[in-house]
Amino acid sequence: RPAGTMATLNLRALTSWVGIARLLAVLLACLSFSLVASTGRFEAPYGTWCMFTWCFCFAVTLLVLLLELLELYPLLPLSWDDFTSAFSMLAALMVFTSSVVFPATFITGTCSSSECAKQAVATTSSCLCFLAYALEVSLTRAKPGDISSFLSTVPGLLKVFEAYVACLIFSLLEKKEYIRESGLMWCVAVYSICFIFTLLIIIFTIGRCLTYIPCPLEKVLVGYNMLALLMYLTAVVLWPLYCFQGRGRPSSCDKDCWWNKDLGITFLTIFNLIAYLVDLVYSTRMVFFRAR
């Protein structure tokens, strides 16, 4: 038949294990935001974030399914495998956060009303949605030794994790807290610098721009991971030192209290330190021991 007269359908986009995981994620995300929308209770900022997460993941995953079903994704000027791997990792992290934040914020006390029942079901479907995205990440993760799609490797997935954790840190920062000490301002600089460079690595990888950089890129990434690890090591020490030294927890401290936020940043800093450490180990193995 003449080329271009009929769209090609790739049914494996829906029937493969990855396709089934994506379909489940679409249905569960849709169920979550539909139930919460029907209650009318998703006040800012936490409720708005959860609704955005479910709607965003639903829309992008549906778009991915359609592009793969119609086999239109090769027309896009990006690395499709890197994009889908990065998005599935990001979606898993976002939905996991919403699955924790939403019930902690909106489900309180005894659950007996129909509104509370809807919120409970929405939370359950959100948790299942996270499992669907986690399954997709597991199914699409690159096999050992395969670096054709960098963002599907362990270091690539960790890049997404590191950038996301930095975003969570930014959401908890309060200017009046960190500008009072130079040590805290250094920590914010660490979070910002590492986030910017990690985000650029992700964007350049998806946009197929890394090949144009005239230097041994893999070794540069190892060097960057080492530098980021050392910078986060200073933040792990300085942030709690300057935040909590001589300052106890206020007696009336709700979820928006500075003490709780600073404690959250402390734990998130430790998480990113561990992530950069694992990233460095895997990156070093990929670069220096792959040939052997």
GISUL-V126244 format. One record per pair of residues at least 4 apart in sequence whose ideal C-beta (glycine too) atoms are under 7 Angstrom apart, sorted by sequence separation. I is the first residue (numbers start at 1). GAP is how many residues later the second one is. D is the distance in Angstrom with one decimal. If there is no record, write none. Layout:
BEGIN
i gap d
I GAP D
I GAP D
END
This chain:
BEGIN
i gap d
1 4 5.7
11 4 5.7
12 4 4.9
15 4 5.9
17 4 6.4
18 4 6.5
19 4 6.4
20 4 6.4
21 4 6.4
22 4 6.4
23 4 6.4
24 4 6.0
25 4 6.0
26 4 6.2
27 4 6.3
28 4 6.4
29 4 6.6
30 4 5.9
31 4 6.2
32 4 6.4
33 4 5.8
34 4 6.5
43 4 4.8
44 4 4.5
45 4 6.0
46 4 6.6
47 4 6.3
48 4 6.2
49 4 6.3
50 4 6.6
51 4 6.1
52 4 5.7
53 4 6.2
54 4 6.1
55 4 6.2
56 4 6.3
57 4 5.9
58 4 6.2
59 4 6.4
60 4 6.4
61 4 6.5
62 4 6.4
63 4 6.2
64 4 6.3
65 4 5.9
66 4 6.2
76 4 6.7
79 4 6.3
80 4 6.2
81 4 6.1
82 4 6.1
83 4 6.1
84 4 6.2
85 4 6.5
86 4 6.2
87 4 5.9
88 4 6.4
89 4 6.6
90 4 6.1
91 4 5.9
92 4 6.1
93 4 6.5
94 4 6.4
95 4 6.2
96 4 6.8
97 4 5.8
98 4 5.5
100 4 6.2
101 4 5.9
102 4 5.9
103 4 4.4
107 4 6.4
112 4 6.5
114 4 6.5
115 4 6.6
116 4 6.3
117 4 6.4
118 4 6.2
119 4 6.4
120 4 6.5
121 4 6.3
122 4 6.2
123 4 6.6
124 4 6.5
125 4 6.2
126 4 6.7
127 4 6.8
128 4 6.6
129 4 6.7
130 4 6.1
131 4 6.3
132 4 6.7
133 4 6.5
134 4 6.4
135 4 6.2
136 4 6.0
137 4 6.2
142 4 4.4
152 4 6.0
154 4 6.2
155 4 6.7
157 4 6.5
158 4 6.1
159 4 6.5
160 4 6.2
161 4 6.3
162 4 6.5
163 4 6.7
164 4 6.7
165 4 6.6
166 4 6.5
167 4 6.5
168 4 6.8
169 4 6.6
175 4 5.7
181 4 7.0
182 4 6.5
183 4 6.9
184 4 6.7
185 4 6.5
186 4 6.5
187 4 6.6
188 4 6.2
189 4 6.0
190 4 6.2
191 4 6.0
192 4 6.3
193 4 6.5
194 4 6.0
195 4 6.0
196 4 6.4
197 4 6.6
198 4 6.7
199 4 6.2
200 4 5.9
201 4 6.2
202 4 6.5
203 4 6.0
213 4 5.6
216 4 6.4
217 4 6.4
218 4 6.8
219 4 6.5
220 4 6.3
221 4 6.4
222 4 6.6
223 4 6.4
224 4 6.1
225 4 6.2
226 4 6.6
227 4 6.3
228 4 6.2
229 4 6.3
231 4 6.7
232 4 6.3
234 4 5.8
235 4 5.4
237 4 6.1
238 4 5.9
239 4 5.9
240 4 5.4
241 4 5.8
249 4 5.7
253 4 3.8
258 4 6.0
259 4 6.3
260 4 6.4
261 4 6.5
262 4 6.6
263 4 6.8
264 4 6.2
265 4 6.1
266 4 6.8
267 4 6.5
268 4 6.5
269 4 6.4
270 4 6.6
271 4 6.3
272 4 6.2
273 4 6.4
274 4 6.4
275 4 6.0
276 4 6.3
277 4 6.6
278 4 6.3
279 4 5.9
280 4 6.1
281 4 6.6
282 4 6.3
283 4 6.2
284 4 5.7
285 4 4.9
286 4 5.5
1 5 6.6
14 5 4.6
42 5 3.2
67 5 4.9
68 5 6.0
78 5 5.5
111 5 4.1
142 5 6.9
151 5 3.6
173 5 6.3
204 5 4.2
205 5 5.8
215 5 5.8
255 5 6.2
13 6 5.0
36 6 5.3
41 6 6.7
42 6 6.3
67 6 4.4
111 6 6.8
147 6 6.0
150 6 4.6
151 6 6.9
178 6 4.0
179 6 6.5
204 6 4.9
253 6 5.4
12 7 6.7
73 7 4.8
142 7 5.9
178 7 5.9
210 7 5.7
250 7 6.1
253 7 6.1
42 8 6.5
151 8 7.0
14 9 6.5
42 9 4.9
107 9 6.5
111 9 5.9
250 9 6.1
142 10 4.3
178 10 5.2
249 10 4.8
141 11 5.7
142 11 4.6
107 12 5.3
140 12 5.6
106 13 5.6
107 13 6.5
36 15 6.3
173 15 6.6
107 16 6.9
141 16 7.0
33 18 5.7
243 19 4.4
64 20 6.1
103 20 4.6
137 20 6.8
33 21 3.9
102 21 5.9
170 21 6.9
32 22 4.6
33 22 5.4
169 22 5.3
99 24 6.4
102 24 6.7
29 25 4.7
33 25 6.9
166 25 5.4
239 26 6.3
240 26 4.9
60 27 6.1
99 27 4.3
197 27 6.3
239 27 5.8
29 28 5.0
30 28 5.3
98 28 5.8
99 28 4.8
166 28 6.6
29 29 4.0
166 29 3.8
61 30 7.0
239 30 5.7
95 31 6.0
99 31 5.6
25 32 6.8
26 32 5.8
163 32 6.0
236 33 5.4
57 34 4.5
95 34 5.1
96 34 4.7
194 34 4.7
235 34 5.2
236 34 5.9
26 35 5.1
95 35 4.4
163 35 4.8
25 36 5.3
26 36 5.4
162 36 5.1
163 36 5.3
57 37 6.5
194 37 6.3
232 37 6.5
236 37 5.3
57 38 6.1
92 38 5.9
95 38 6.0
194 38 6.9
22 39 5.4
26 39 7.0
159 39 5.4
163 39 6.4
232 40 5.7
233 40 6.3
53 41 4.5
92 41 3.8
190 41 4.5
232 41 4.4
22 42 6.6
53 42 6.1
91 42 4.7
92 42 5.1
159 42 5.8
160 42 6.5
190 42 6.3
22 43 5.5
159 43 5.5
54 44 6.7
190 44 6.8
232 44 5.7
53 45 4.5
88 45 5.5
92 45 5.8
190 45 4.6
229 47 4.4
50 48 4.2
88 48 4.4
89 48 5.5
187 48 4.3
228 48 4.9
229 48 5.8
49 49 7.0
88 49 5.0
14 51 7.0
50 51 6.2
151 51 6.9
187 51 5.5
225 51 5.9
229 51 5.7
13 52 6.2
49 52 6.9
50 52 4.6
88 52 6.5
186 52 6.4
187 52 4.7
151 54 5.6
225 54 5.1
226 54 5.9
13 55 3.7
14 55 6.4
46 55 5.3
85 55 5.5
150 55 5.3
183 55 4.4
184 55 6.8
225 55 4.1
13 56 4.5
84 56 6.7
10 58 6.2
47 58 6.9
183 58 7.0
184 58 5.0
222 58 7.0
225 58 5.5
10 59 5.9
46 59 4.5
47 59 6.7
183 59 4.4
184 59 7.0
9 60 6.2
9 61 6.9
10 61 4.9
181 61 4.5
222 61 5.0
221 62 5.8
222 62 5.7
7 63 5.6
8 63 5.0
85 64 6.2
41 65 6.1
86 65 4.6
222 65 5.6
85 66 4.5
82 67 5.4
85 67 3.8
81 68 3.9
82 68 6.3
89 68 5.0
93 68 6.6
219 68 6.0
82 69 4.2
218 69 4.6
79 70 7.0
90 70 5.5
81 71 6.1
85 71 6.7
89 71 4.3
93 71 4.7
89 72 6.9
41 74 6.9
86 74 5.3
90 74 6.4
39 76 4.8
39 79 5.3
38 80 6.2
39 80 6.3
177 81 5.7
35 83 4.6
36 83 6.9
174 84 6.3
177 85 6.8
35 86 5.8
36 86 5.0
35 87 4.0
174 87 6.6
172 89 4.4
32 90 4.8
172 92 5.2
32 93 4.8
172 93 5.2
31 94 4.4
32 94 4.7
169 96 5.4
28 97 4.7
32 97 6.4
169 99 5.0
28 100 5.2
29 100 5.2
168 100 5.6
169 100 7.0
28 101 3.7
165 103 5.4
25 104 5.5
28 104 6.2
165 106 5.6
166 106 6.8
25 107 4.1
165 107 4.8
24 108 4.2
25 108 5.5
162 110 5.7
165 110 6.9
21 111 5.1
162 113 5.1
21 114 4.6
22 114 6.3
161 114 5.4
162 114 6.5
21 115 4.3
86 116 6.0
158 117 5.3
18 118 5.9
21 118 6.5
86 120 6.4
158 120 6.3
18 121 5.0
158 121 4.4
17 122 5.5
18 122 6.1
82 123 5.2
83 123 5.0
82 124 5.0
155 124 5.2
79 126 6.7
79 127 5.6
155 127 4.9
78 128 5.2
154 128 4.7
155 128 4.8
78 129 5.8
79 129 5.3
78 130 6.7
155 131 6.7
147 139 6.4
145 145 6.7
END
